[in-house]
């Protein structure tokens, strides 16, 4: 189980706009903001923040993170909204049986090049 993850982004405001829109179809929303501190941070989640972004040096590396979806339609909506929000396609929605039967995922690169995935582990 993923508890939380934090990584640096090059343009904090741009990234907030991206994640606000891309995560909405998954029921993930921004729950925490701190922009008046030394390092601006934002926390996303459903009932508590578990996905964090912070303004940071973008040369520190890229990241992959997968967010669970309740069905295939949510995966499709995530991919669509992420692209409309400025993300780059890194794998259209579809079955990935080489991972395991029923694995349905979609991948996008966010504005900083991080590989973000929505995945549904089911059969319908």
Backbone as CSV, one residue per row, in Angstrom:
resi,resn,N_x,N_y,N_z,CA_x,CA_y,CA_z,C_x,C_y,C_z
1,UNK,0.847,-1.176,0.000,0.000,0.000,0.000,0.894,1.242,0.000
2,UNK,0.539,2.191,-0.800,1.239,3.467,-0.850,0.727,4.359,0.274
3,UNK,1.614,4.797,1.132,1.217,5.699,2.216,1.253,7.137,1.745
4,UNK,2.399,7.575,1.259,2.510,8.894,0.637,3.804,8.962,-0.151
5,UNK,3.874,9.943,-1.003,5.067,10.159,-1.806,5.201,11.652,-2.060
6,UNK,6.415,12.128,-2.071,6.676,13.546,-2.330,7.798,13.660,-3.341
7,UNK,7.665,14.586,-4.270,8.753,14.839,-5.204,8.727,16.291,-5.638
8,UNK,9.874,16.750,-6.098,10.014,18.135,-6.512,9.472,18.391,-7.900
9,UNK,8.954,19.588,-8.096,8.457,20.031,-9.403,9.119,21.358,-9.754
10,UNK,9.302,21.599,-11.038,9.990,22.809,-11.497,9.116,24.050,-11.396
11,UNK,7.832,23.923,-11.706,6.910,25.049,-11.683,5.715,24.643,-10.827
12,UNK,5.707,25.094,-9.586,4.714,24.667,-8.608,3.288,24.987,-9.046
13,UNK,3.043,26.192,-9.510,1.691,26.603,-9.920,1.217,25.772,-11.104
14,UNK,2.070,25.582,-12.088,1.708,24.765,-13.257,1.360,23.343,-12.823
15,UNK,2.133,22.788,-11.901,1.893,21.422,-11.446,0.596,21.306,-10.671
16,UNK,0.266,22.299,-9.849,-1.017,22.286,-9.135,-2.175,22.266,-10.132
17,UNK,-2.090,23.107,-11.145,-3.157,23.118,-12.162,-3.284,21.744,-12.824
18,UNK,-2.156,21.128,-13.149,-2.157,19.812,-13.787,-2.808,18.760,-12.886
19,UNK,-2.336,18.636,-11.652,-2.849,17.588,-10.767,-4.281,17.829,-10.330
20,UNK,-4.683,19.078,-10.122,-6.079,19.356,-9.783,-7.010,18.758,-10.837
21,UNK,-6.663,18.928,-12.083,-7.528,18.469,-13.173,-7.341,16.985,-13.478
22,UNK,-6.099,16.524,-13.545,-5.839,15.130,-13.922,-6.363,14.139,-12.887
23,UNK,-6.277,14.481,-11.612,-6.700,13.558,-10.558,-8.196,13.610,-10.270
24,UNK,-8.896,14.648,-10.708,-10.329,14.798,-10.396,-11.157,13.566,-10.776
25,UNK,-10.960,12.957,-11.960,-11.769,11.785,-12.294,-11.529,10.588,-11.373
26,UNK,-10.416,10.587,-10.649,-10.091,9.483,-9.748,-10.580,9.728,-8.327
27,UNK,-11.211,10.884,-8.095,-11.672,11.218,-6.760,-10.547,11.690,-5.846
28,UNK,-9.407,12.026,-6.429,-8.260,12.535,-5.681,-8.261,14.053,-5.826
29,UNK,-8.185,14.744,-4.694,-8.232,16.206,-4.736,-7.163,16.792,-3.828
30,UNK,-6.879,18.060,-4.038,-5.904,18.754,-3.203,-6.525,19.012,-1.838
31,UNK,-5.876,18.493,-0.799,-6.381,18.615,0.562,-5.534,19.531,1.429
32,UNK,-4.346,19.857,0.983,-3.432,20.644,1.806,-2.584,21.545,0.929
33,UNK,-2.453,22.792,1.329,-1.586,23.760,0.654,-0.767,24.493,1.697
34,UNK,0.488,24.696,1.390,1.313,25.581,2.186,2.217,26.321,1.208
35,UNK,1.823,27.531,0.867,2.586,28.298,-0.114,3.301,29.486,0.512
36,UNK,3.088,29.714,1.811,3.756,30.847,2.440,5.011,30.429,3.190
37,UNK,5.353,29.150,3.185,6.555,28.677,3.848,7.769,28.803,2.951
38,UNK,8.884,28.273,3.408,10.124,28.333,2.642,10.015,27.557,1.331
39,UNK,9.377,26.392,1.383,9.178,25.571,0.190,7.687,25.319,0.029
40,UNK,7.063,25.822,-1.049,5.638,25.556,-1.261,5.381,24.058,-1.439
41,UNK,4.343,23.549,-0.774,3.952,22.149,-0.905,2.442,22.055,-1.045
42,UNK,1.990,20.967,-1.675,0.562,20.658,-1.780,0.398,19.158,-1.605
43,UNK,-0.645,18.774,-0.877,-0.925,17.363,-0.642,-2.253,16.963,-1.239
44,UNK,-2.265,15.836,-1.949,-3.458,15.313,-2.609,-3.845,13.973,-1.991
45,UNK,-5.137,13.678,-2.016,-5.621,12.398,-1.529,-7.123,12.313,-1.652
46,UNK,-7.686,11.295,-1.023,-9.136,11.149,-1.004,-9.662,11.544,0.374
47,UNK,-9.179,10.907,1.430,-9.564,11.300,2.788,-8.406,11.925,3.546
48,UNK,-7.187,11.674,3.098,-6.002,12.291,3.683,-4.944,12.420,2.596
49,UNK,-4.057,13.399,2.705,-3.024,13.556,1.686,-2.031,12.396,1.701
50,UNK,-1.761,11.830,0.523,-0.757,10.774,0.383,0.134,10.994,-0.832
51,UNK,-0.206,11.987,-1.637,0.577,12.350,-2.824,0.954,13.809,-2.679
52,UNK,2.261,14.087,-2.558,2.725,15.435,-2.274,3.651,15.938,-3.373
53,UNK,3.501,17.226,-3.680,4.453,17.875,-4.573,5.050,19.064,-3.832
54,UNK,6.304,19.376,-4.159,6.981,20.505,-3.537,7.852,21.186,-4.573
55,UNK,7.904,22.505,-4.506,8.792,23.230,-5.404,10.223,22.818,-5.064
56,UNK,10.938,22.353,-6.077,12.254,21.796,-5.833,13.088,21.866,-7.093
57,UNK,14.339,21.518,-6.982,15.251,21.450,-8.119,14.842,20.283,-9.009
58,UNK,14.405,20.551,-10.257,13.928,19.466,-11.121,15.027,18.519,-11.591
59,UNK,16.278,18.808,-11.313,17.354,17.913,-11.746,17.529,16.727,-10.805
60,UNK,16.718,16.649,-9.767,16.859,15.579,-8.788,16.292,14.237,-9.260
61,UNK,15.801,14.158,-10.461,15.314,12.891,-10.979,13.816,12.885,-11.198
62,UNK,13.369,11.933,-11.973,11.948,11.771,-12.276,11.408,10.588,-11.497
63,UNK,10.107,10.430,-11.537,9.460,9.439,-10.699,8.286,8.790,-11.420
64,UNK,7.991,7.565,-11.046,6.770,6.889,-11.495,5.916,6.622,-10.267
65,UNK,4.657,6.898,-10.409,3.723,6.580,-9.344,2.423,6.107,-9.987
66,UNK,1.824,5.095,-9.381,0.549,4.575,-9.872,-0.545,4.877,-8.856
67,UNK,-1.679,5.340,-9.370,-2.842,5.653,-8.549,-3.947,4.680,-8.922
68,UNK,-4.547,4.048,-7.937,-5.604,3.077,-8.188,-6.901,3.729,-8.633
69,UNK,-7.613,3.038,-9.512,-8.921,3.491,-9.989,-9.943,2.389,-9.703
70,UNK,-11.197,2.789,-9.537,-12.256,1.835,-9.214,-12.796,1.101,-10.439
71,UNK,-12.499,1.621,-11.641,-12.982,0.973,-12.854,-12.206,1.511,-14.056
72,UNK,-12.457,0.912,-15.210,-11.761,1.311,-16.436,-12.133,2.712,-16.892
73,UNK,-13.379,3.096,-16.666,-13.818,4.417,-17.086,-13.030,5.516,-16.377
74,UNK,-12.690,5.286,-15.129,-11.896,6.265,-14.391,-10.477,6.356,-14.963
75,UNK,-9.932,5.218,-15.366,-8.602,5.219,-15.999,-8.660,6.031,-17.289
76,UNK,-9.687,5.778,-18.089,-9.860,6.521,-19.348,-9.987,8.023,-19.089
77,UNK,-10.792,8.391,-18.094,-11.008,9.804,-17.779,-9.717,10.459,-17.281
78,UNK,-8.963,9.754,-16.460,-7.677,10.276,-16.004,-6.782,10.592,-17.198
79,UNK,-6.653,9.655,-18.116,-5.773,9.839,-19.273,-6.229,11.030,-20.102
80,UNK,-7.517,11.097,-20.373,-8.067,12.203,-21.169,-7.801,13.550,-20.496
81,UNK,-8.141,13.664,-19.215,-7.996,14.932,-18.503,-6.528,15.309,-18.327
82,UNK,-5.682,14.327,-18.114,-4.254,14.614,-17.971,-3.684,15.195,-19.261
83,UNK,-4.094,14.643,-20.395,-3.627,15.174,-21.674,-4.164,16.584,-21.906
84,UNK,-5.436,16.807,-21.578,-6.017,18.138,-21.730,-5.374,19.159,-20.788
85,UNK,-4.835,18.673,-19.686,-4.180,19.553,-18.719,-2.713,19.809,-19.054
86,UNK,-2.255,19.255,-20.180,-0.884,19.512,-20.604,0.063,18.355,-20.445
87,UNK,-0.440,17.201,-20.028,0.409,16.023,-19.908,0.738,15.436,-21.270
88,UNK,1.723,14.558,-21.283,2.167,13.893,-22.513,1.822,12.415,-22.424
89,UNK,1.241,11.884,-23.467,0.884,10.466,-23.491,2.137,9.602,-23.333
90,UNK,2.027,8.615,-22.445,3.122,7.672,-22.250,2.585,6.245,-22.230
91,UNK,1.378,6.070,-22.737,0.743,4.755,-22.785,-0.758,4.897,-22.667
92,UNK,-1.449,4.756,-23.773,-2.908,4.927,-23.810,-3.597,3.901,-22.908
93,UNK,-4.827,4.216,-22.480,-5.576,3.271,-21.655,-5.724,1.926,-22.357
94,UNK,-5.533,0.873,-21.607,-5.704,-0.452,-22.172,-5.230,-1.539,-21.233
95,UNK,-5.551,-2.760,-21.641,-5.117,-3.916,-20.873,-3.610,-4.092,-21.002
96,UNK,-2.996,-4.521,-19.925,-1.568,-4.817,-19.892,-1.414,-6.219,-19.290
97,UNK,-1.812,-7.257,-20.059,-1.801,-8.624,-19.509,-0.403,-9.127,-19.154
98,UNK,0.633,-8.492,-19.688,1.990,-8.896,-19.325,2.312,-8.525,-17.880
99,UNK,1.524,-7.618,-17.276,1.674,-7.334,-15.852,0.894,-8.369,-15.048
100,UNK,-0.372,-8.538,-15.369,-1.203,-9.627,-14.836,-2.577,-9.531,-15.503
101,UNK,-3.335,-10.628,-15.542,-4.672,-10.589,-16.154,-5.551,-9.542,-15.455
102,UNK,-6.251,-8.751,-16.247,-7.144,-7.735,-15.716,-6.481,-6.403,-15.425
103,UNK,-5.169,-6.288,-15.631,-4.468,-5.025,-15.375,-4.815,-4.049,-16.492
104,UNK,-5.498,-2.974,-16.148,-5.921,-1.959,-17.100,-5.343,-0.627,-16.644
105,UNK,-4.445,-0.073,-17.442,-3.779,1.144,-17.021,-3.598,2.147,-18.135
106,UNK,-3.244,3.354,-17.733,-2.911,4.438,-18.658,-1.778,5.231,-18.035
107,UNK,-0.876,5.712,-18.891,0.315,6.416,-18.429,0.427,7.780,-19.101
108,UNK,0.813,8.777,-18.321,1.105,10.111,-18.854,2.382,10.626,-18.192
109,UNK,3.040,11.515,-18.894,4.142,12.263,-18.283,3.567,13.613,-17.874
110,UNK,3.798,13.976,-16.625,3.313,15.265,-16.135,4.206,16.381,-16.675
111,UNK,3.930,17.642,-16.342,4.727,18.732,-16.903,6.226,18.654,-16.603
112,UNK,6.618,17.890,-15.595,8.032,17.747,-15.270,8.635,16.435,-15.769
113,UNK,7.856,15.642,-16.485,8.370,14.393,-17.043,8.194,13.178,-16.154
114,UNK,7.540,13.326,-15.004,7.278,12.174,-14.146,6.246,11.271,-14.820
115,UNK,6.432,9.967,-14.691,5.527,9.002,-15.292,4.402,8.696,-14.307
116,UNK,3.187,9.151,-14.611,2.046,8.990,-13.726,1.066,8.021,-14.368
117,UNK,0.595,7.091,-13.582,-0.276,6.018,-14.091,-1.562,5.967,-13.280
118,UNK,-2.659,5.662,-13.949,-3.891,5.257,-13.273,-4.100,3.800,-13.633
119,UNK,-4.454,2.988,-12.654,-4.583,1.550,-12.894,-5.823,0.992,-12.199
120,UNK,-6.472,0.059,-12.907,-7.596,-0.698,-12.370,-7.214,-2.175,-12.424
121,UNK,-7.339,-2.843,-11.292,-7.012,-4.275,-11.208,-8.327,-5.057,-11.137
122,UNK,-8.943,-5.286,-12.263,-10.226,-5.970,-12.230,-10.578,-6.541,-13.585
123,UNK,-11.833,-6.942,-13.703,-12.268,-7.591,-14.940,-13.361,-6.838,-15.664
124,UNK,-13.880,-5.749,-15.091,-14.938,-5.016,-15.806,-14.750,-3.538,-15.711
